[in-house]
Structure formats: C-alpha cells, structure tokens
C-alpha cells in the first residue's frame, strides 16, 4: 500500500530494509529536509507514520547493525495507536542518556 508525504503529498519510497526490526523507513522524493518518515509495527499493530528528526534517516542508513538493534530496543509502545521513537532517534544521533531514577 503506497504511503504519501504528509507535507507535500508525493508518494514515499522505502529506504533500506529494516523489516526484520519491525520498522519501515520512508523518504519523500522531493528531497526536502524533514520529509522522512518511519512506520513501526509489532505482531499486533502497525502504527501511523511518524516524522523523523533531521539526520536520523541518514544515520540509520549507514549505521552498524548493533547500533540499529540498540536504537530499535528504545522504541516505546504507549498504547495500541501510539509509539514513541524519541529514544530511537537520540540513540542514532548519539545524544541518548539513560533516564535517571528518582531518589526516594
């Protein structure tokens, strides 16, 4: 099923093959920054397309498989229609820090 850019309406094309990690990365043929997206799935759900932050698609395309595994492990499912990719993006951009535990 074709996906379309939510910014300009052009048909998106898949970048790389990350389906074994339950993610699909898309880019807009316009080549404009911030026109890159990711679809996250799991055995039960496919979540709506999410905008990728600047530079994430390029880092992912050239990332070592172990970094991709680590980044994917930081994707958080919130409910059946919401997923957070903040930790995923931060890992690929090299700015992830472990959440601190609150002292009692």
C-alpha positions as CSV (number, residue, x, y, z in Angstrom):
1,X,0.0,0.0,0.0
2,X,1.6,3.3,-1.0
3,X,2.4,5.9,1.6
4,X,2.3,9.6,0.9
5,X,4.2,12.6,2.3
6,X,2.1,14.4,4.8
7,X,3.8,17.7,3.9
8,X,3.7,17.7,0.1
9,X,1.6,14.6,-0.9
10,X,4.2,12.9,-3.0
11,X,4.4,9.1,-2.9
12,X,7.1,7.9,-0.4
13,X,9.8,5.4,-1.2
14,X,11.2,2.9,1.2
15,X,14.8,3.4,2.4
16,X,16.8,0.3,3.3
17,X,15.3,-2.9,4.6
18,X,14.6,-2.8,8.3
19,X,11.5,-5.0,8.3
20,X,13.3,-7.6,10.5
21,X,13.2,-5.0,13.2
22,X,9.5,-4.2,12.6
23,X,10.3,-0.7,11.2
24,X,10.0,0.7,7.7
25,X,11.8,3.9,6.8
26,X,10.5,6.2,4.0
27,X,11.8,9.2,2.2
28,X,10.0,11.8,0.1
29,X,11.3,12.1,-3.5
30,X,11.2,15.9,-3.0
31,X,14.5,15.6,-1.1
32,X,13.4,18.3,1.3
33,X,14.7,18.1,4.9
34,X,12.2,16.8,7.4
35,X,10.3,14.8,4.7
36,X,11.4,11.4,6.1
37,X,9.2,9.1,8.0
38,X,9.2,5.8,9.9
39,X,6.5,3.2,10.4
40,X,6.7,1.0,13.4
41,X,4.9,-2.3,13.7
42,X,4.7,-5.3,16.1
43,X,2.9,-8.6,15.7
44,X,-0.5,-7.0,16.5
45,X,-0.4,-3.4,15.3
46,X,1.1,-1.1,12.6
47,X,1.3,2.4,14.0
48,X,0.8,5.6,12.0
49,X,3.7,7.1,10.1
50,X,6.0,9.2,12.3
51,X,8.1,12.1,11.2
52,X,11.9,11.5,11.6
53,X,14.1,14.3,13.0
54,X,16.7,15.8,10.8
55,X,19.7,13.5,10.2
56,X,18.1,10.3,11.6
57,X,17.4,8.7,8.2
58,X,21.0,9.2,7.0
59,X,22.4,7.9,10.3
60,X,20.1,4.8,10.2
61,X,21.1,4.0,6.5
62,X,24.8,3.9,7.5
63,X,24.5,2.5,11.0
64,X,26.2,-0.6,12.2
65,X,23.7,-3.4,12.8
66,X,24.4,-3.4,16.6
67,X,23.5,0.3,16.8
68,X,20.3,-0.3,14.8
69,X,19.4,-3.1,17.3
70,X,20.1,-0.8,20.3
71,X,18.1,2.0,18.8
72,X,15.1,-0.2,18.0
73,X,15.2,-1.6,21.6
74,X,14.5,2.0,22.7
75,X,11.2,2.4,20.8
76,X,8.4,2.5,23.3
77,X,4.8,1.4,22.7
78,X,2.4,3.6,24.7
79,X,-0.9,2.1,23.6
80,X,-2.4,0.4,20.5
81,X,-2.1,3.6,18.4
82,X,0.8,5.5,20.0
83,X,4.5,4.8,19.9
84,X,7.5,6.9,20.9
85,X,10.6,7.0,18.8
86,X,12.5,9.6,20.9
87,X,15.0,7.2,22.4
88,X,15.4,5.6,18.9
89,X,16.3,8.9,17.3
90,X,18.5,10.0,20.2
91,X,20.5,6.8,20.0
92,X,21.2,7.2,16.3
93,X,22.1,10.9,16.8
94,X,24.4,10.0,19.7
95,X,22.6,12.1,22.3
96,X,20.7,9.4,24.3
97,X,21.2,9.4,28.0
98,X,19.7,6.8,30.4
99,X,16.7,8.1,32.3
100,X,17.7,8.8,35.9
101,X,15.8,7.1,38.7
102,X,14.3,9.4,41.3
103,X,15.8,9.2,44.7
104,X,13.3,8.3,47.4
